[in-house]
Amino acid sequence: MNFDKEFDASGLACPLPIVKTKKALSDMASGQVLRVISTDPGSVCDMAAFAEQTGNQLLEQASENKKYVFFLKKA
């Protein structure tokens, strides 16, 4: 999937992946896609909840090499 910006939250524990994802999205334009990489298993539920609460769209989530990858489209 194409993306405009990437944020690697590997090694960060809850709630930092969400906090830093929110910051990364803040300087992006509406419609742009952010790719987030995380090693925190809790980020799977957290990212879905974050997207729902903020109106950003969670386009895709997957696991790659024991890491979680999310694609968020900014509202």
Biopython code that builds the backbone (N, CA, C, O; Angstrom):
import numpy as np
from Bio.PDB.StructureBuilder import StructureBuilder

atoms = [
    (1, "MET", "N", (0.842, -1.184, 0.000)),
    (1, "MET", "CA", (0.000, 0.000, 0.000)),
    (1, "MET", "C", (0.888, 1.248, 0.000)),
    (1, "MET", "O", (1.917, 1.292, 0.675)),
    (2, "ASN", "N", (0.482, 2.235, -0.749)),
    (2, "ASN", "CA", (1.222, 3.497, -0.787)),
    (2, "ASN", "C", (0.940, 4.301, 0.480)),
    (2, "ASN", "O", (-0.165, 4.266, 1.021)),
    (3, "PHE", "N", (1.953, 5.020, 0.940)),
    (3, "PHE", "CA", (1.787, 5.872, 2.117)),
    (3, "PHE", "C", (2.632, 7.124, 1.953)),
    (3, "PHE", "O", (3.608, 7.144, 1.202)),
    (4, "ASP", "N", (2.234, 8.170, 2.675)),
    (4, "ASP", "CA", (2.910, 9.466, 2.561)),
    (4, "ASP", "C", (3.988, 9.673, 3.618)),
    (4, "ASP", "O", (4.936, 10.431, 3.413)),
    (5, "LYS", "N", (3.830, 8.985, 4.759)),
    (5, "LYS", "CA", (4.750, 9.181, 5.871)),
    (5, "LYS", "C", (4.798, 7.883, 6.668)),
    (5, "LYS", "O", (3.822, 7.136, 6.719)),
    (6, "GLU", "N", (5.947, 7.626, 7.290)),
    (6, "GLU", "CA", (6.083, 6.429, 8.120)),
    (6, "GLU", "C", (6.538, 6.820, 9.510)),
    (6, "GLU", "O", (7.367, 7.714, 9.680)),
    (7, "PHE", "N", (5.985, 6.136, 10.503)),
    (7, "PHE", "CA", (6.399, 6.337, 11.891)),
    (7, "PHE", "C", (6.703, 4.974, 12.492)),
    (7, "PHE", "O", (5.851, 4.085, 12.478)),
    (8, "ASP", "N", (7.906, 4.803, 13.019)),
    (8, "ASP", "CA", (8.319, 3.540, 13.622)),
    (8, "ASP", "C", (8.254, 3.670, 15.139)),
    (8, "ASP", "O", (9.070, 4.355, 15.755)),
    (9, "ALA", "N", (7.266, 2.999, 15.727)),
    (9, "ALA", "CA", (7.075, 3.033, 17.177)),
    (9, "ALA", "C", (7.645, 1.777, 17.841)),
    (9, "ALA", "O", (7.289, 1.453, 18.974)),
    (10, "SER", "N", (8.523, 1.080, 17.137)),
    (10, "SER", "CA", (9.118, -0.147, 17.681)),
    (10, "SER", "C", (9.807, 0.137, 19.010)),
    (10, "SER", "O", (10.541, 1.115, 19.151)),
    (11, "GLY", "N", (9.557, -0.734, 19.978)),
    (11, "GLY", "CA", (10.180, -0.586, 21.290)),
    (11, "GLY", "C", (9.408, 0.289, 22.252)),
    (11, "GLY", "O", (9.718, 0.321, 23.443)),
    (12, "LEU", "N", (8.410, 0.999, 21.760)),
    (12, "LEU", "CA", (7.611, 1.860, 22.634)),
    (12, "LEU", "C", (6.436, 1.075, 23.210)),
    (12, "LEU", "O", (5.799, 0.289, 22.508)),
    (13, "ALA", "N", (6.158, 1.293, 24.488)),
    (13, "ALA", "CA", (5.038, 0.621, 25.153)),
    (13, "ALA", "C", (3.866, 1.573, 25.284)),
    (13, "ALA", "O", (4.022, 2.792, 25.215)),
    (14, "CYS", "N", (2.702, 0.999, 25.473)),
    (14, "CYS", "CA", (1.461, 1.763, 25.632)),
    (14, "CYS", "C", (1.641, 2.813, 26.733)),
    (14, "CYS", "O", (2.196, 2.485, 27.782)),
    (15, "PRO", "N", (1.211, 4.021, 26.546)),
    (15, "PRO", "CA", (0.404, 4.558, 25.453)),
    (15, "PRO", "C", (1.216, 5.284, 24.380)),
    (15, "PRO", "O", (0.642, 5.947, 23.516)),
    (16, "LEU", "N", (2.540, 5.167, 24.427)),
    (16, "LEU", "CA", (3.388, 5.951, 23.518)),
    (16, "LEU", "C", (3.138, 5.718, 22.028)),
    (16, "LEU", "O", (3.180, 6.688, 21.271)),
    (17, "PRO", "N", (2.880, 4.491, 21.556)),
    (17, "PRO", "CA", (2.607, 4.359, 20.116)),
    (17, "PRO", "C", (1.420, 5.201, 19.653)),
    (17, "PRO", "O", (1.457, 5.775, 18.565)),
    (18, "ILE", "N", (0.374, 5.279, 20.462)),
    (18, "ILE", "CA", (-0.799, 6.074, 20.093)),
    (18, "ILE", "C", (-0.499, 7.566, 20.209)),
    (18, "ILE", "O", (-0.862, 8.342, 19.325)),
    (19, "VAL", "N", (0.151, 7.965, 21.278)),
    (19, "VAL", "CA", (0.491, 9.380, 21.490)),
    (19, "VAL", "C", (1.361, 9.889, 20.338)),
    (19, "VAL", "O", (1.122, 10.970, 19.801)),
    (20, "LYS", "N", (2.364, 9.106, 19.968)),
    (20, "LYS", "CA", (3.276, 9.518, 18.896)),
    (20, "LYS", "C", (2.606, 9.436, 17.519)),
    (20, "LYS", "O", (2.933, 10.213, 16.622)),
    (21, "THR", "N", (1.674, 8.497, 17.355)),
    (21, "THR", "CA", (0.916, 8.407, 16.100)),
    (21, "THR", "C", (0.062, 9.653, 15.932)),
    (21, "THR", "O", (-0.014, 10.221, 14.842)),
    (22, "LYS", "N", (-0.579, 10.074, 17.010)),
    (22, "LYS", "CA", (-1.409, 11.287, 16.977)),
    (22, "LYS", "C", (-0.558, 12.488, 16.567)),
    (22, "LYS", "O", (-0.986, 13.308, 15.755)),
    (23, "LYS", "N", (0.652, 12.590, 17.132)),
    (23, "LYS", "CA", (1.553, 13.693, 16.798)),
    (23, "LYS", "C", (1.986, 13.619, 15.327)),
    (23, "LYS", "O", (2.043, 14.641, 14.643)),
    (24, "ALA", "N", (2.288, 12.413, 14.846)),
    (24, "ALA", "CA", (2.708, 12.244, 13.452)),
    (24, "ALA", "C", (1.592, 12.646, 12.489)),
    (24, "ALA", "O", (1.859, 13.224, 11.436)),
    (25, "LEU", "N", (0.352, 12.343, 12.844)),
    (25, "LEU", "CA", (-0.785, 12.696, 11.993)),
    (25, "LEU", "C", (-1.060, 14.199, 11.995)),
    (25, "LEU", "O", (-1.607, 14.733, 11.031)),
    (26, "SER", "N", (-0.685, 14.875, 13.071)),
    (26, "SER", "CA", (-1.048, 16.289, 13.235)),
    (26, "SER", "C", (-0.480, 17.198, 12.151)),
    (26, "SER", "O", (-1.092, 18.215, 11.824)),
    (27, "ASP", "N", (0.675, 16.854, 11.586)),
    (27, "ASP", "CA", (1.256, 17.713, 10.545)),
    (27, "ASP", "C", (1.043, 17.148, 9.137)),
    (27, "ASP", "O", (1.737, 17.526, 8.193)),
    (28, "MET", "N", (0.081, 16.246, 9.015)),
    (28, "MET", "CA", (-0.242, 15.684, 7.704)),
    (28, "MET", "C", (-1.546, 16.291, 7.187)),
    (28, "MET", "O", (-2.384, 16.741, 7.969)),
    (29, "ALA", "N", (-1.708, 16.299, 5.876)),
    (29, "ALA", "CA", (-2.915, 16.832, 5.257)),
    (29, "ALA", "C", (-4.007, 15.762, 5.235)),
    (29, "ALA", "O", (-3.725, 14.564, 5.226)),
    (30, "SER", "N", (-5.245, 16.219, 5.227)),
    (30, "SER", "CA", (-6.381, 15.314, 5.140)),
    (30, "SER", "C", (-6.250, 14.434, 3.898)),
    (30, "SER", "O", (-5.945, 14.923, 2.810)),
    (31, "GLY", "N", (-6.484, 13.124, 4.074)),
    (31, "GLY", "CA", (-6.392, 12.193, 2.963)),
    (31, "GLY", "C", (-5.046, 11.505, 2.826)),
    (31, "GLY", "O", (-4.929, 10.507, 2.115)),
    (32, "GLN", "N", (-4.026, 12.026, 3.499)),
    (32, "GLN", "CA", (-2.716, 11.388, 3.441)),
    (32, "GLN", "C", (-2.712, 10.128, 4.304)),
    (32, "GLN", "O", (-3.505, 9.996, 5.236)),
    (33, "VAL", "N", (-1.809, 9.207, 3.977)),
    (33, "VAL", "CA", (-1.741, 7.920, 4.672)),
    (33, "VAL", "C", (-0.448, 7.819, 5.475)),
    (33, "VAL", "O", (0.643, 8.099, 4.978)),
    (34, "LEU", "N", (-0.608, 7.410, 6.731)),
    (34, "LEU", "CA", (0.523, 7.210, 7.639)),
    (34, "LEU", "C", (0.704, 5.716, 7.863)),
    (34, "LEU", "O", (-0.251, 5.008, 8.184)),
    (35, "ARG", "N", (1.931, 5.241, 7.694)),
    (35, "ARG", "CA", (2.265, 3.836, 7.993)),
    (35, "ARG", "C", (2.927, 3.824, 9.367)),
    (35, "ARG", "O", (3.926, 4.507, 9.590)),
    (36, "VAL", "N", (2.360, 3.037, 10.290)),
    (36, "VAL", "CA", (2.879, 2.941, 11.652)),
    (36, "VAL", "C", (3.375, 1.518, 11.886)),
    (36, "VAL", "O", (2.690, 0.551, 11.554)),
    (37, "ILE", "N", (4.561, 1.400, 12.457)),
    (37, "ILE", "CA", (5.133, 0.109, 12.820)),
    (37, "ILE", "C", (5.257, 0.072, 14.337)),
    (37, "ILE", "O", (5.770, 1.011, 14.946)),
    (38, "SER", "N", (4.786, -1.013, 14.947)),
    (38, "SER", "CA", (4.825, -1.135, 16.399)),
    (38, "SER", "C", (5.207, -2.550, 16.806)),
    (38, "SER", "O", (4.938, -3.506, 16.078)),
    (39, "THR", "N", (5.837, -2.681, 17.976)),
    (39, "THR", "CA", (6.144, -3.991, 18.533)),
    (39, "THR", "C", (5.250, -4.295, 19.724)),
    (39, "THR", "O", (5.304, -5.397, 20.271)),
    (40, "ASP", "N", (4.434, -3.344, 20.131)),
    (40, "ASP", "CA", (3.543, -3.503, 21.285)),
    (40, "ASP", "C", (2.271, -4.243, 20.867)),
    (40, "ASP", "O", (1.497, -3.719, 20.066)),
    (41, "PRO", "N", (2.036, -5.465, 21.398)),
    (41, "PRO", "CA", (0.833, -6.213, 21.021)),
    (41, "PRO", "C", (-0.459, -5.459, 21.332)),
    (41, "PRO", "O", (-1.466, -5.649, 20.650)),
    (42, "GLY", "N", (-0.436, -4.619, 22.341)),
    (42, "GLY", "CA", (-1.615, -3.832, 22.708)),
    (42, "GLY", "C", (-1.983, -2.806, 21.662)),
    (42, "GLY", "O", (-3.103, -2.296, 21.657)),
    (43, "SER", "N", (-1.060, -2.501, 20.784)),
    (43, "SER", "CA", (-1.333, -1.482, 19.769)),
    (43, "SER", "C", (-2.385, -1.942, 18.763)),
    (43, "SER", "O", (-2.994, -1.111, 18.089)),
    (44, "VAL", "N", (-2.610, -3.258, 18.651)),
    (44, "VAL", "CA", (-3.619, -3.766, 17.723)),
    (44, "VAL", "C", (-5.001, -3.243, 18.126)),
    (44, "VAL", "O", (-5.719, -2.683, 17.297)),
    (45, "CYS", "N", (-5.369, -3.424, 19.385)),
    (45, "CYS", "CA", (-6.658, -2.911, 19.879)),
    (45, "CYS", "C", (-6.638, -1.389, 19.986)),
    (45, "CYS", "O", (-7.615, -0.718, 19.656)),
    (46, "ASP", "N", (-5.512, -0.857, 20.451)),
    (46, "ASP", "CA", (-5.404, 0.591, 20.656)),
    (46, "ASP", "C", (-5.541, 1.375, 19.357)),
    (46, "ASP", "O", (-6.199, 2.415, 19.327)),
    (47, "MET", "N", (-4.926, 0.885, 18.288)),
    (47, "MET", "CA", (-4.952, 1.614, 17.019)),
    (47, "MET", "C", (-6.362, 1.638, 16.436)),
    (47, "MET", "O", (-6.790, 2.652, 15.884)),
    (48, "ALA", "N", (-7.083, 0.526, 16.557)),
    (48, "ALA", "CA", (-8.469, 0.472, 16.073)),
    (48, "ALA", "C", (-9.341, 1.449, 16.857)),
    (48, "ALA", "O", (-10.153, 2.169, 16.275)),
    (49, "ALA", "N", (-9.171, 1.471, 18.172)),
    (49, "ALA", "CA", (-9.939, 2.390, 19.020)),
    (49, "ALA", "C", (-9.567, 3.840, 18.723)),
    (49, "ALA", "O", (-10.439, 4.708, 18.665)),
    (50, "PHE", "N", (-8.285, 4.101, 18.536)),
    (50, "PHE", "CA", (-7.818, 5.454, 18.218)),
    (50, "PHE", "C", (-8.447, 5.946, 16.922)),
    (50, "PHE", "O", (-8.924, 7.078, 16.847)),
    (51, "ALA", "N", (-8.446, 5.096, 15.904)),
    (51, "ALA", "CA", (-9.019, 5.482, 14.615)),
    (51, "ALA", "C", (-10.511, 5.797, 14.755)),
    (51, "ALA", "O", (-11.000, 6.782, 14.201)),
    (52, "GLU", "N", (-11.217, 4.962, 15.491)),
    (52, "GLU", "CA", (-12.651, 5.171, 15.671)),
    (52, "GLU", "C", (-12.934, 6.467, 16.438)),
    (52, "GLU", "O", (-13.849, 7.210, 16.082)),
    (53, "GLN", "N", (-12.169, 6.733, 17.466)),
    (53, "GLN", "CA", (-12.388, 7.915, 18.303)),
    (53, "GLN", "C", (-12.002, 9.215, 17.609)),
    (53, "GLN", "O", (-12.597, 10.258, 17.882)),
    (54, "THR", "N", (-11.026, 9.171, 16.724)),
    (54, "THR", "CA", (-10.528, 10.395, 16.090)),
    (54, "THR", "C", (-11.104, 10.641, 14.701)),
    (54, "THR", "O", (-10.951, 11.731, 14.149)),
    (55, "GLY", "N", (-11.764, 9.636, 14.136)),
    (55, "GLY", "CA", (-12.330, 9.792, 12.799)),
    (55, "GLY", "C", (-11.344, 9.492, 11.681)),
    (55, "GLY", "O", (-11.695, 9.562, 10.503)),
    (56, "ASN", "N", (-10.102, 9.155, 12.048)),
    (56, "ASN", "CA", (-9.130, 8.724, 11.046)),
    (56, "ASN", "C", (-9.475, 7.293, 10.650)),
    (56, "ASN", "O", (-9.988, 6.526, 11.464)),
    (57, "GLN", "N", (-9.196, 6.938, 9.408)),
    (57, "GLN", "CA", (-9.588, 5.631, 8.904)),
    (57, "GLN", "C", (-8.425, 4.649, 8.983)),
    (57, "GLN", "O", (-7.342, 4.912, 8.461)),
    (58, "LEU", "N", (-8.660, 3.508, 9.646)),
    (58, "LEU", "CA", (-7.671, 2.443, 9.682)),
    (58, "LEU", "C", (-7.871, 1.617, 8.420)),
    (58, "LEU", "O", (-8.791, 0.803, 8.338)),
    (59, "LEU", "N", (-7.008, 1.832, 7.444)),
    (59, "LEU", "CA", (-7.152, 1.195, 6.141)),
    (59, "LEU", "C", (-6.759, -0.276, 6.172)),
    (59, "LEU", "O", (-7.392, -1.118, 5.536)),
    (60, "GLU", "N", (-5.703, -0.567, 6.923)),
    (60, "GLU", "CA", (-5.180, -1.936, 6.937)),
    (60, "GLU", "C", (-4.311, -2.132, 8.158)),
    (60, "GLU", "O", (-3.664, -1.200, 8.635)),
    (61, "GLN", "N", (-4.303, -3.369, 8.663)),
    (61, "GLN", "CA", (-3.353, -3.730, 9.712)),
    (61, "GLN", "C", (-2.858, -5.138, 9.430)),
    (61, "GLN", "O", (-3.610, -5.992, 8.958)),
    (62, "ALA", "N", (-1.582, -5.371, 9.726)),
    (62, "ALA", "CA", (-0.976, -6.668, 9.440)),
    (62, "ALA", "C", (0.183, -6.907, 10.397)),
    (62, "ALA", "O", (0.617, -6.002, 11.110)),
    (63, "SER", "N", (0.670, -8.130, 10.400)),
    (63, "SER", "CA", (1.859, -8.483, 11.178)),
    (63, "SER", "C", (2.979, -8.843, 10.210)),
    (63, "SER", "O", (2.780, -9.591, 9.253)),
    (64, "GLU", "N", (4.161, -8.294, 10.481)),
    (64, "GLU", "CA", (5.341, -8.587, 9.672)),
    (64, "GLU", "C", (6.533, -8.779, 10.601)),
    (64, "GLU", "O", (6.917, -7.849, 11.311)),
    (65, "ASN", "N", (7.119, -9.960, 10.607)),
    (65, "ASN", "CA", (8.321, -10.221, 11.405)),
    (65, "ASN", "C", (8.172, -9.797, 12.867)),
    (65, "ASN", "O", (9.022, -9.079, 13.393)),
    (66, "LYS", "N", (7.111, -10.232, 13.515)),
    (66, "LYS", "CA", (6.832, -9.937, 14.925)),
    (66, "LYS", "C", (6.596, -8.452, 15.181)),
    (66, "LYS", "O", (6.719, -7.985, 16.313)),
    (67, "LYS", "N", (6.260, -7.721, 14.137)),
    (67, "LYS", "CA", (5.900, -6.311, 14.271)),
    (67, "LYS", "C", (4.505, -6.121, 13.712)),
    (67, "LYS", "O", (4.056, -6.878, 12.851)),
    (68, "TYR", "N", (3.830, -5.108, 14.209)),
    (68, "TYR", "CA", (2.475, -4.786, 13.761)),
    (68, "TYR", "C", (2.544, -3.555, 12.873)),
    (68, "TYR", "O", (3.175, -2.557, 13.223)),
    (69, "VAL", "N", (1.894, -3.634, 11.728)),
    (69, "VAL", "CA", (1.935, -2.538, 10.757)),
    (69, "VAL", "C", (0.510, -2.044, 10.524)),
    (69, "VAL", "O", (-0.407, -2.829, 10.280)),
    (70, "PHE", "N", (0.349, -0.736, 10.603)),
    (70, "PHE", "CA", (-0.964, -0.103, 10.439)),
    (70, "PHE", "C", (-0.870, 0.970, 9.369)),
    (70, "PHE", "O", (0.149, 1.648, 9.241)),
    (71, "PHE", "N", (-1.938, 1.119, 8.606)),
    (71, "PHE", "CA", (-2.056, 2.199, 7.639)),
    (71, "PHE", "C", (-3.261, 3.032, 8.026)),
    (71, "PHE", "O", (-4.395, 2.555, 7.991)),
    (72, "LEU", "N", (-3.012, 4.280, 8.394)),
    (72, "LEU", "CA", (-4.071, 5.192, 8.818)),
    (72, "LEU", "C", (-4.217, 6.321, 7.805)),
    (72, "LEU", "O", (-3.233, 6.936, 7.394)),
    (73, "LYS", "N", (-5.446, 6.581, 7.415)),
    (73, "LYS", "CA", (-5.732, 7.700, 6.511)),
    (73, "LYS", "C", (-6.280, 8.851, 7.339)),
    (73, "LYS", "O", (-7.285, 8.712, 8.036)),
    (74, "LYS", "N", (-5.602, 9.990, 7.249)),
    (74, "LYS", "CA", (-6.006, 11.141, 8.060)),
    (74, "LYS", "C", (-7.349, 11.677, 7.595)),
    (74, "LYS", "O", (-7.601, 11.827, 6.400)),
    (75, "ALA", "N", (-8.199, 11.960, 8.566)),
    (75, "ALA", "CA", (-9.530, 12.493, 8.282)),
    (75, "ALA", "C", (-9.450, 13.907, 7.758)),
    (75, "ALA", "O", (-10.478, 14.516, 7.464)),
]
sb = StructureBuilder()
sb.init_structure("model")
sb.init_model(0)
sb.init_chain("A")
sb.init_seg("    ")
for serial, (resi, resn, name, xyz) in enumerate(atoms, 1):
    if name == "N":
        sb.init_residue(resn, " ", resi, " ")
    sb.init_atom(name, np.array(xyz, "f"), 0.0, 1.0, " ", f" {name:<3s}", serial, name[0])
structure = sb.get_structure()
